[in-house]
Amino acid sequence: MRVSKWGSIGALLPLLLATPALADVPAPPVRQTVDSNGVDVVRGTYNSNPTDITIGPAGLHGLAFTRYWSGHGWRHSLVVTMSGSGLTPTVSIAGASETFTRVGVTSAGSTYTADLANGSSLFREPSGD
């Protein structure tokens, strides 16, 4: 049996479209408190992150679609959200979050640095409103 490359993408489409409203699913924590058994030792919730589909090698050179159960709802590796205020936004990608603090504002936009001082940065262009 032969499956086209679009057949694999077509199989992912229902998973992507069935995602609940992101406002209903809280962002993952900035500092992970999940032990090796998937239990969040602070909240007491079970966390699961099954990988449904992988293409290519594991790591940076491959592609994986992974779901994350946070005790309150599902997120997946293709979800990117931004929450918080304009002074201290939180960016969440897949099962991780990072908080930023605004350090400068110019006519070109706002510059933010990561609160964990890991070298990450964020830039926001002016919206014009």
C-alpha positions in Angstrom: 0.0 0.0 0.0 1.3 3.4 -0.9 0.5 6.6 1.1 1.3 10.0 -0.4 3.1 12.6 1.7 -0.2 14.6 1.7 -2.0 11.6 3.3 0.1 12.0 6.4 -0.6 15.7 6.6 -4.3 15.0 6.0 -4.2 12.7 9.1 -3.0 15.6 11.2 -5.6 18.0 10.1 -8.4 16.8 12.4 -6.1 16.9 15.4 -5.2 20.5 14.6 -8.7 21.6 14.0 -10.1 19.9 17.1 -8.0 22.1 19.4 -10.2 23.7 22.1 -10.1 27.5 22.6 -6.6 28.3 23.9 -8.0 30.6 26.5 -9.5 27.5 28.2 -6.1 25.7 28.4 -3.6 27.4 30.8 0.0 28.0 29.6 2.5 25.5 30.9 4.7 26.7 33.8 7.9 28.5 33.3 9.8 26.2 35.7 8.8 22.6 35.2 7.9 20.7 38.3 7.1 17.3 36.7 8.9 14.2 37.9 10.0 11.3 35.7 6.6 9.6 36.2 4.7 12.6 34.8 3.4 13.9 38.1 3.5 17.6 38.8 4.9 17.6 42.4 3.5 21.1 43.1 0.0 20.8 41.7 -0.5 17.0 42.2 -1.7 16.6 38.6 -0.7 13.9 36.1 1.0 15.2 32.9 1.3 13.2 29.7 3.1 14.1 26.5 2.6 11.4 23.9 4.3 11.9 20.5 1.8 10.9 17.8 3.8 11.3 14.6 7.5 11.7 13.9 9.2 12.4 10.6 13.0 12.0 10.3 15.5 11.6 13.2 14.7 12.6 16.7 15.9 16.1 17.9 16.7 19.2 15.9 16.7 17.5 12.4 13.3 15.8 12.7 9.7 16.8 13.0 7.4 15.6 15.7 3.7 16.2 16.6 3.5 15.9 20.4 0.5 16.5 22.7 0.9 17.8 26.3 -1.7 17.1 29.0 -1.4 19.7 31.7 -4.1 18.5 34.1 -6.5 21.1 32.7 -6.5 20.4 29.0 -4.4 19.4 25.9 -1.9 21.6 24.2 0.3 20.4 21.3 3.7 21.1 19.8 2.3 23.4 17.1 0.5 25.7 19.6 2.3 29.1 20.2 0.5 31.5 22.5 1.4 34.8 24.1 -0.3 36.1 27.3 0.3 38.6 30.1 0.7 42.3 29.9 2.7 44.5 27.5 5.3 44.9 30.3 5.8 41.2 31.2 4.5 38.9 28.4 4.7 35.1 28.6 5.4 33.1 25.4 4.4 29.4 25.4 5.5 26.9 22.8 4.4 23.3 23.1 5.0 22.3 26.8 7.2 25.2 27.9 6.7 28.8 28.8 9.1 31.7 29.1 8.5 35.1 30.7 10.0 38.4 29.5 10.3 41.9 30.9 10.3 45.0 28.7 13.6 46.8 28.9 13.3 49.4 26.2 10.8 51.3 24.0 11.7 53.2 20.9 9.8 54.3 17.8 10.8 51.0 16.2 9.1 49.0 19.0 9.7 47.4 22.4 12.6 45.2 23.4 12.2 42.4 26.1 14.7 40.1 27.8 14.0 36.7 29.3 13.5 36.7 33.1 15.6 33.5 33.3 18.6 35.4 31.8 19.2 32.6 29.3 19.9 34.8 26.3 16.4 34.8 24.8 15.0 38.1 23.6 11.7 39.3 22.2 10.9 42.3 20.0 7.5 43.8 19.5 6.9 46.2 16.6 4.5 49.1 17.3 0.9 48.1 16.5 -0.2 51.5 15.2 -3.4 51.6 17.3 
